[in-house]
Amino acid sequence: MMNRRIILLRIGQMLILESILMVFPLIVSLIYGEWKSLIAFAETIGITAVLGLLTMILIKPYNNTIFAREGFAIVAAAWVFLSLFGALPFTLSGEIPKYVDAVFETVSGFTTTGATILTDVEKMSRGMLFWRSFTHWIGGMGVLTLIMAIVPTDSGRSMHIMRAEMAGPVIGKLVPKLKDTAKILYIIYLVLTVIEFIFLILGGMPVYDSLIHSLGTAGTGGFGIKADSLGSYSPYIQWVVAVFMYLFSLNFSLYYLLIMKKFGLVFKNNELLVYNIIVLVSTGLITYNIFPIYKNFGDSVRHSFFQVLTISSTSGFATADFNTWPALSKAILFILMFMGGCAGSTAGGLKLSRVIILVKTIKKDIGHLLHPRSVSAVKFEGKTLDNNTIQSVSAYFALYVLLIISTFFLISFEPFDLETNITAAVSCVNNVGPGLSKVGPMGGYADYSDFSTIVLTFAMLFGRLEIYPLLLALSPRSWFTSSNKRRITKFRA
């Protein structure tokens, strides 16, 4: 049977960590004298800490065994509880009175989607705005990955958790010990965040604003503190954020290779090469397309490059309302919503590695149809992929498309136009944030009913956890299958 006790123990650890992390927005509220926010955070910290401690004290696992099934369940349950408790400060403070809306906003934060139900973000207290953006930073690399970096674990078993939480078709260790891998990832993550923070301050952005946008960029989330996102900031600030959106959308293992001075492996990386080509070509086409609007080449390039990166990295910031751009530019951005960033990054979307594998698989199948006796293989990053990996990627893509279609159908009962609903579904599943029409960069999701808000909330969770953890955790079969069928190691699509 499922090792339920180890699952509850991990949830308890997660609740304690969340209560500790909430101390930071509490301090921000204290600094700015926002007493309602401070009390709301204090109450939530008390609730989560007590529940977490009780869970860890009362629940004693018979063993610490974690197979693939427990890995799925831990990740899915942890993210759900993380969001449910993370939403409490918004409701307790009265800044988001409806709990359904507060959960949507919190899930949007932790999943680094950046979709919002707020109609006037500038009325929010500084403590709550900090918590919104801090959820991006927490969710970007994964809260359970953070726990593994600071809590002793069995690396062989905890790999199941890391694979279930980290984005991409393949997750491996950078170094032999998983704990050290998690530490390396978080050190790189933190260092890049600090560097961006410094660059923003050097550009004249206030310290608070710089911190908020650094956290949002690192997690590729997109929550801002102004109604026009980054539109009112200087071109320098916009360029800095655009460059760091690009850096955070790359596979973090590439940074480790750079540190180890393995430059050849970095420059030979196929996914990086394809991603760079897509960004440059998309920027060029949109620049040409919007030049008649801005009448200035520099402005056209800046807005084009920024919007291409904010969509391809699934960050969700904006410097312009691309709803008003020509159809070609909107079509390019819509396509980029699906692709997302590189595997092993904080970006959402299908992941470019999967797109490359799917294209190569189609090419192989077409070649086989033309030459039935030919024998060819699908290669990725210099390695020949086995049939199981190819089938897993294809199966994931089928589920991914089905998830978008289901989400789109369920929210189509709303009295909105087709463009609004289809881009809302695509945006939430891919953790992008803005869509087109009513959910464009200067719009939001406030007009959706409670039912559609719940549907889109689950869509964001399914997208961030890449479908399988949440899907299998909701399946009764996962909880009651005999234990001798649980020994699975490669379960990610």
C-alpha positions as CSV (number, residue, x, y, z in Angstrom):
1,M,0.0,0.0,0.0
2,M,0.9,3.6,-0.3
3,N,3.4,4.8,2.4
4,R,0.9,7.5,3.6
5,R,2.9,8.3,6.7
6,I,6.0,9.5,4.8
7,I,3.6,11.6,2.6
8,L,2.1,13.3,5.7
9,L,5.6,13.8,7.2
10,R,6.7,15.6,4.0
11,I,3.6,17.8,4.1
12,G,4.4,18.6,7.7
13,Q,7.9,19.7,6.7
14,M,6.5,21.8,3.9
15,L,4.1,23.6,6.3
16,I,6.8,24.4,8.7
17,L,9.0,25.8,5.9
18,E,6.1,27.9,4.6
19,S,5.5,29.3,8.1
20,I,9.2,30.3,8.2
21,L,9.1,31.8,4.7
22,M,6.1,33.9,5.7
23,V,8.3,35.7,8.3
24,F,9.8,37.7,5.4
25,P,6.5,39.4,4.2
26,L,5.6,39.8,7.9
27,I,8.8,41.8,8.3
28,V,8.0,43.9,5.3
29,S,4.5,44.7,6.7
30,L,6.2,45.6,10.0
31,I,8.6,48.0,8.2
32,Y,5.8,49.8,6.4
33,G,3.5,49.8,9.5
34,E,0.8,47.7,7.8
35,W,-0.8,46.2,10.8
36,K,-3.7,44.3,9.2
37,S,-1.2,42.6,6.9
38,L,1.1,41.9,9.8
39,I,-1.6,40.3,11.9
40,A,-2.8,38.2,8.9
41,F,0.7,36.9,8.4
42,A,1.2,36.3,12.1
43,E,-2.1,34.3,12.3
44,T,-1.2,32.2,9.2
45,I,2.3,31.6,10.5
46,G,0.8,30.3,13.8
47,I,-1.7,28.0,12.1
48,T,0.7,26.5,9.6
49,A,3.5,26.1,12.1
50,V,1.3,24.3,14.7
51,L,-0.2,22.0,12.1
52,G,3.2,21.2,10.7
53,L,4.7,20.5,14.1
54,L,1.8,18.3,15.1
55,T,2.0,16.4,11.9
56,M,5.8,15.7,12.4
57,I,5.3,14.8,16.1
58,L,2.3,12.6,15.7
59,I,3.2,10.9,12.4
60,K,6.0,8.4,12.6
61,P,6.6,6.5,9.3
62,Y,7.3,2.8,9.6
63,N,10.0,3.3,7.0
64,N,11.3,6.2,4.9
65,T,10.8,4.4,1.6
66,I,9.8,6.7,-1.3
67,F,8.9,5.0,-4.6
68,A,7.7,6.8,-7.7
69,R,4.1,6.7,-6.5
70,E,4.9,8.3,-3.2
71,G,6.9,10.9,-5.1
72,F,3.9,11.9,-7.1
73,A,1.6,12.0,-4.1
74,I,4.1,14.0,-2.0
75,V,4.6,16.7,-4.7
76,A,0.9,16.9,-5.5
77,A,-0.3,17.1,-1.9
78,A,2.4,19.5,-0.9
79,W,1.6,22.0,-3.6
80,V,-2.1,21.9,-2.9
81,F,-1.6,22.5,0.8
82,L,1.1,25.1,0.1
83,S,-1.4,27.0,-1.9
84,L,-4.4,26.6,0.4
85,F,-2.4,27.9,3.4
86,G,-0.5,30.5,1.4
87,A,-3.9,32.1,0.4
88,L,-4.9,32.7,4.1
89,P,-3.1,36.1,4.5
90,F,-4.9,37.6,1.5
91,T,-8.3,36.6,3.0
92,L,-7.5,37.2,6.7
93,S,-6.3,40.8,5.8
94,G,-9.4,41.4,3.7
95,E,-7.3,42.4,0.7
96,I,-8.8,39.5,-1.3
97,P,-12.1,38.8,0.5
98,K,-13.1,35.7,-1.5
99,Y,-11.1,32.7,-0.5
100,V,-11.5,31.2,-4.0
101,D,-9.9,34.3,-5.5
102,A,-7.2,34.2,-2.9
103,V,-6.4,30.6,-3.8
104,F,-6.3,31.4,-7.5
105,E,-3.9,34.3,-6.8
106,T,-1.7,32.1,-4.6
107,V,-1.6,29.2,-7.0
108,S,-0.8,31.7,-9.8
109,G,2.1,32.8,-7.6
110,F,3.5,29.4,-6.6
111,T,3.1,28.0,-10.1
112,T,4.8,31.2,-11.5
113,T,1.9,31.8,-13.8
114,G,1.3,35.5,-13.0
115,A,-2.4,35.5,-13.9
116,T,-4.3,37.7,-11.5
117,I,-7.8,38.5,-10.3
118,L,-6.8,41.9,-9.0
119,T,-8.3,44.9,-10.7
120,D,-6.2,47.5,-8.9
121,V,-2.9,46.0,-7.8
122,E,-1.6,49.4,-6.7
123,K,-4.1,49.4,-3.8
124,M,-2.5,46.3,-2.3
125,S,-0.3,46.6,0.8
126,R,3.4,46.3,0.4
127,G,3.5,43.2,2.6
128,M,1.0,41.4,0.4
129,L,2.6,42.5,-2.8
130,F,5.9,41.1,-1.5
131,W,4.2,37.8,-0.6
132,R,2.7,37.6,-4.1
133,S,6.1,38.0,-5.8
134,F,7.9,35.9,-3.1
135,T,5.6,33.0,-4.0
136,H,7.1,33.2,-7.5
137,W,10.6,32.8,-6.2
138,I,9.6,29.9,-3.9
139,G,7.7,28.0,-6.6
140,G,10.2,28.7,-9.4
141,M,12.7,26.1,-8.3
142,G,10.3,24.1,-6.1
143,V,9.6,24.1,-2.4
144,L,10.3,20.4,-1.9
145,T,13.6,20.8,-3.8
146,L,14.4,23.5,-1.2
147,I,13.5,21.1,1.6
148,M,15.9,18.5,0.1
149,A,18.6,21.1,0.0
150,I,18.4,21.8,3.8
151,V,17.0,18.6,5.3
152,P,18.9,15.2,5.3
153,T,17.3,12.8,2.9
154,D,17.9,9.5,1.2
155,S,19.1,10.7,-2.3
156,G,18.2,7.5,-4.0
157,R,14.6,7.7,-2.9
158,S,14.1,11.5,-2.9
159,M,15.1,11.6,-6.6
160,H,11.4,10.6,-7.2
161,I,10.3,13.8,-5.5
162,M,12.8,16.0,-7.4
163,R,11.8,14.4,-10.8
164,A,8.1,15.0,-10.0
165,E,8.6,18.7,-9.0
166,M,11.3,19.9,-11.4
167,A,10.2,20.9,-14.9
168,G,11.3,19.0,-18.0
169,P,11.3,15.6,-19.6
170,V,14.5,14.4,-17.9
171,I,15.9,15.3,-14.4
172,G,19.3,14.0,-13.4
173,K,21.9,14.7,-10.7
174,L,24.6,17.3,-11.3
175,V,26.7,15.6,-8.6
176,P,26.4,12.1,-7.0
177,K,24.5,13.3,-3.9
178,L,20.9,14.7,-4.6
179,K,21.2,17.0,-1.6
180,D,24.2,18.6,-3.1
181,T,22.5,18.9,-6.5
182,A,19.6,20.7,-4.8
183,K,22.0,23.0,-3.1
184,I,23.9,23.8,-6.3
185,L,20.6,24.6,-8.1
186,Y,19.4,27.0,-5.3
187,I,22.8,28.7,-5.0
188,I,22.8,29.4,-8.8
189,Y,19.1,30.5,-8.5
190,L,19.9,32.9,-5.5
191,V,23.1,34.3,-7.1
192,L,21.3,35.2,-10.4
193,T,18.5,36.8,-8.3
194,V,20.9,38.9,-6.4
195,I,22.8,40.0,-9.5
196,E,19.5,41.1,-11.2
197,F,18.6,43.0,-8.0
198,I,21.9,44.9,-8.1
199,F,21.5,45.8,-11.8
200,L,18.0,47.1,-11.2
201,I,19.2,49.3,-8.3
202,L,22.0,50.6,-10.4
203,G,19.3,51.6,-13.0
204,G,17.6,53.8,-10.4
205,M,14.8,51.5,-9.5
206,P,13.8,51.8,-5.8
207,V,15.0,49.0,-3.5
208,Y,11.5,47.6,-2.8
209,D,10.6,47.6,-6.5
210,S,13.9,46.0,-7.4
211,L,13.4,43.2,-4.9
212,I,9.8,42.5,-6.1
213,H,10.8,42.4,-9.8
214,S,13.9,40.3,-9.1
215,L,11.8,37.7,-7.3
216,G,9.2,37.7,-10.1
217,T,11.8,37.4,-12.9
218,A,13.7,34.6,-11.1
219,G,10.6,32.5,-10.9
220,T,9.5,33.6,-14.4
221,G,6.2,34.6,-12.7
222,G,5.4,38.2,-13.7
223,F,3.5,39.7,-10.7
224,G,4.2,43.4,-10.6
225,I,3.3,46.3,-8.4
226,K,2.0,48.7,-11.1
227,A,-1.1,48.6,-13.3
228,D,1.1,48.8,-16.5
229,S,3.5,46.2,-15.2
230,L,6.9,47.5,-16.3
231,G,5.6,50.0,-18.9
232,S,6.4,53.1,-16.8
233,Y,9.9,52.1,-16.0
234,S,13.0,53.2,-18.0
235,P,14.2,51.4,-21.1
236,Y,17.3,50.3,-19.1
237,I,15.1,48.6,-16.5
238,Q,13.1,46.9,-19.2
239,W,16.3,45.6,-20.9
240,V,17.7,44.3,-17.6
241,V,14.5,42.4,-16.9
242,A,14.3,41.0,-20.4
243,V,17.9,39.7,-20.3
244,F,17.3,38.0,-16.9
245,M,14.0,36.5,-18.2
246,Y,16.2,34.9,-20.9
247,L,18.8,33.7,-18.3
248,F,16.2,32.2,-16.0
249,S,14.5,30.4,-19.0
250,L,17.7,28.4,-19.7
251,N,18.5,25.0,-18.3
252,F,20.3,25.5,-15.0
253,S,22.6,22.6,-15.6
254,L,24.3,24.8,-18.3
255,Y,25.4,27.3,-15.6
256,Y,26.9,24.4,-13.6
257,L,28.8,23.3,-16.7
258,L,30.0,26.9,-17.1
259,I,31.2,26.9,-13.5
260,M,33.0,23.6,-14.2
261,K,34.6,25.3,-17.3
262,K,33.0,22.7,-19.7
263,F,32.3,25.4,-22.3
264,G,32.2,22.9,-25.2
265,L,29.2,21.1,-23.7
266,V,27.3,24.4,-23.3
267,F,27.9,25.6,-26.9
268,K,27.0,22.2,-28.3
269,N,23.7,22.1,-26.5
270,N,21.0,21.7,-29.1
271,E,18.1,23.0,-27.0
272,L,20.1,26.2,-26.3
273,L,20.8,26.7,-30.0
274,V,17.2,26.2,-31.0
275,Y,15.9,28.4,-28.3
276,N,18.3,31.2,-29.3
277,I,17.2,30.9,-32.9
278,I,13.5,31.1,-32.0
279,V,14.0,34.1,-29.8
280,L,16.0,36.0,-32.5
281,V,13.7,35.1,-35.4
282,S,10.6,36.0,-33.3
283,T,12.1,39.3,-32.2
284,G,13.0,40.2,-35.8
285,L,9.6,39.4,-37.2
286,I,7.7,41.2,-34.5
287,T,10.1,44.2,-34.8
288,Y,9.3,44.5,-38.5
289,N,5.6,44.1,-37.9
290,I,5.3,46.7,-35.1
291,F,7.7,49.3,-36.5
292,P,4.8,51.3,-38.1
293,I,3.3,51.6,-34.6
294,Y,6.3,53.0,-32.8
295,K,8.1,54.8,-35.7
296,N,11.4,54.1,-33.9
297,F,13.7,51.1,-34.5
298,G,15.1,51.1,-30.9
299,D,11.7,51.1,-29.3
300,S,10.4,48.5,-31.7
301,V,13.3,46.2,-30.9
302,R,13.0,46.7,-27.1
303,H,9.3,46.0,-27.0
304,S,9.6,43.1,-29.3
305,F,12.5,41.5,-27.5
306,F,10.8,42.0,-24.1
307,Q,7.5,40.5,-25.1
308,V,9.1,37.6,-26.9
309,L,11.1,36.8,-23.7
310,T,8.2,37.4,-21.3
311,I,6.1,34.9,-23.3
312,S,8.7,32.3,-24.2
313,S,10.0,32.3,-20.6
314,T,6.4,32.3,-19.4
315,S,7.2,35.3,-17.1
316,G,4.2,37.5,-17.9
317,F,5.6,40.9,-17.4
318,A,4.8,43.6,-20.0
319,T,6.1,46.8,-21.4
320,A,3.3,47.3,-23.9
321,D,-0.2,46.2,-24.6
322,F,0.4,43.6,-27.3
323,N,-3.4,43.2,-27.6
324,T,-3.2,46.3,-29.9
325,W,-0.4,44.8,-32.1
326,P,-1.0,43.4,-35.6
327,A,-2.3,39.8,-36.0
328,L,1.1,38.5,-37.1
329,S,2.8,39.6,-33.8
330,K,0.0,38.2,-31.7
331,A,0.1,34.9,-33.6
332,I,3.9,34.6,-32.9
333,L,3.4,35.3,-29.2
334,F,0.5,32.8,-29.1
335,I,2.7,30.1,-30.6
336,L,5.5,30.9,-28.1
337,M,3.0,30.3,-25.2
338,F,3.0,26.6,-26.1
339,M,6.8,26.1,-26.4
340,G,7.9,27.8,-23.2
341,G,11.5,27.8,-22.1
342,C,14.2,25.1,-21.7
343,A,14.0,22.0,-19.6
344,G,15.5,22.4,-16.2
345,S,14.6,26.1,-16.0
346,T,12.0,28.0,-14.0
347,A,10.0,28.6,-17.2
348,G,6.7,26.8,-17.9
349,G,5.2,25.6,-21.2
350,L,5.6,22.3,-23.0
351,K,9.4,22.8,-22.9
352,L,11.5,23.1,-26.0
353,S,13.3,19.8,-25.4
354,R,9.9,18.0,-25.9
355,V,9.2,20.1,-29.0
356,I,12.5,19.1,-30.5
357,I,12.0,15.4,-29.7
358,L,8.5,15.5,-31.1
359,V,9.7,17.1,-34.4
360,K,12.5,14.6,-34.7
361,T,10.1,11.7,-34.1
362,I,7.7,13.0,-36.8
363,K,10.7,13.3,-39.2
364,K,11.7,9.7,-38.4
365,D,8.2,8.4,-38.9
366,I,7.9,10.2,-42.3
367,G,11.2,8.8,-43.4
368,H,10.1,5.3,-42.3
369,L,6.9,5.7,-44.4
370,L,9.0,6.6,-47.5
371,H,11.6,4.0,-46.9
372,P,10.0,1.1,-44.8
373,R,13.2,-0.9,-44.6
374,S,15.3,2.0,-43.4
375,V,16.5,2.0,-39.7
376,S,16.9,5.4,-38.1
377,A,17.1,6.7,-34.5
378,V,15.9,9.8,-32.7
379,K,18.9,11.6,-31.1
380,F,18.8,14.4,-28.6
381,E,21.9,16.2,-27.2
382,G,24.1,13.6,-28.9
383,K,22.4,10.6,-27.3
384,T,20.1,8.1,-29.0
385,L,16.7,8.0,-27.3
386,D,15.1,4.7,-26.6
387,N,11.5,3.9,-27.6
388,N,10.2,4.3,-24.0
389,T,11.4,7.9,-23.8
390,I,9.9,8.7,-27.2
391,Q,6.6,7.1,-26.3
392,S,6.6,8.9,-22.9
393,V,7.1,12.3,-24.6
394,S,4.3,11.5,-27.1
395,A,2.0,10.4,-24.3
396,Y,2.7,13.6,-22.3
397,F,2.0,15.7,-25.4
398,A,-1.4,13.9,-25.9
399,L,-2.3,14.6,-22.2
400,Y,-1.1,18.2,-22.5
401,V,-3.3,18.8,-25.5
402,L,-6.3,17.1,-23.8
403,L,-5.7,19.3,-20.7
404,I,-5.9,22.5,-22.8
405,I,-9.0,21.3,-24.6
406,S,-10.7,20.3,-21.4
407,T,-9.9,23.6,-19.7
408,F,-11.0,25.6,-22.7
409,F,-14.3,23.6,-22.8
410,L,-15.1,24.0,-19.1
411,I,-14.6,27.8,-19.1
412,S,-16.4,28.3,-22.4
413,F,-19.7,28.6,-20.5
414,E,-18.5,32.1,-19.7
415,P,-19.9,34.9,-21.9
416,F,-16.5,35.8,-23.3
417,D,-15.2,35.7,-26.8
418,L,-13.3,32.7,-28.2
419,E,-9.9,34.5,-28.1
420,T,-10.3,35.3,-24.4
421,N,-11.2,31.7,-23.4
422,I,-8.7,29.8,-25.6
423,T,-5.8,32.0,-24.6
424,A,-6.8,31.9,-20.9
425,A,-6.7,28.1,-21.1
426,V,-3.4,28.0,-22.9
427,S,-1.9,30.6,-20.7
428,C,-2.9,28.9,-17.4
429,V,-1.9,25.4,-18.5
430,N,1.5,26.8,-19.7
431,N,1.9,29.1,-16.6
432,V,2.3,32.1,-18.9
433,G,-0.1,34.6,-17.2
434,P,-1.4,37.0,-19.8
435,G,-3.4,36.0,-22.8
436,L,-5.3,38.0,-25.4
437,S,-8.4,40.1,-25.4
438,K,-9.9,40.4,-21.9
439,V,-7.1,38.4,-20.3
440,G,-4.4,40.4,-22.1
441,P,-1.4,42.0,-20.5
442,M,-3.4,45.0,-19.2
443,G,-6.5,42.9,-18.3
444,G,-7.0,40.0,-15.9
445,Y,-9.1,37.1,-14.8
446,A,-11.4,38.9,-12.3
447,D,-14.6,38.5,-14.4
448,Y,-14.5,34.7,-14.4
449,S,-17.1,32.9,-12.3
450,D,-16.1,30.9,-9.2
451,F,-16.4,27.7,-11.2
452,S,-14.1,28.9,-14.0
453,T,-11.7,30.3,-11.4
454,I,-11.4,26.9,-9.8
455,V,-11.0,25.2,-13.2
456,L,-8.2,27.6,-14.1
457,T,-6.6,27.1,-10.7
458,F,-6.3,23.4,-11.3
459,A,-5.1,24.1,-14.8
460,M,-2.2,26.1,-13.4
461,L,-1.3,23.3,-10.9
462,F,-1.5,20.6,-13.6
463,G,0.7,22.7,-15.8
464,R,3.3,23.5,-13.2
465,L,3.5,19.9,-12.0
466,E,3.5,18.6,-15.6
467,I,0.2,16.7,-15.3
468,Y,1.4,13.3,-13.9
469,P,1.8,14.0,-10.2
470,L,-1.6,15.6,-9.7
471,L,-3.3,13.2,-12.1
472,L,-2.0,10.1,-10.4
473,A,-2.4,11.5,-6.9
474,L,-6.1,11.9,-7.7
475,S,-6.4,8.3,-8.9
476,P,-7.6,5.8,-6.3
477,R,-5.5,3.1,-8.1
478,S,-2.4,4.9,-7.1
479,W,-3.3,4.6,-3.4
480,F,-4.4,1.0,-3.3
481,T,-2.2,-0.9,-5.8
482,S,0.0,-3.7,-4.3
483,S,3.4,-2.4,-3.3
484,N,5.3,-4.9,-5.5
485,K,4.2,-2.8,-8.5
486,R,5.6,0.4,-7.3
487,R,9.3,0.0,-8.1
488,I,9.5,2.5,-10.9
489,T,12.4,4.8,-11.5
490,K,11.8,6.5,-14.8
491,F,8.3,7.9,-14.7
492,R,8.6,11.4,-16.2
493,A,7.5,12.1,-19.7
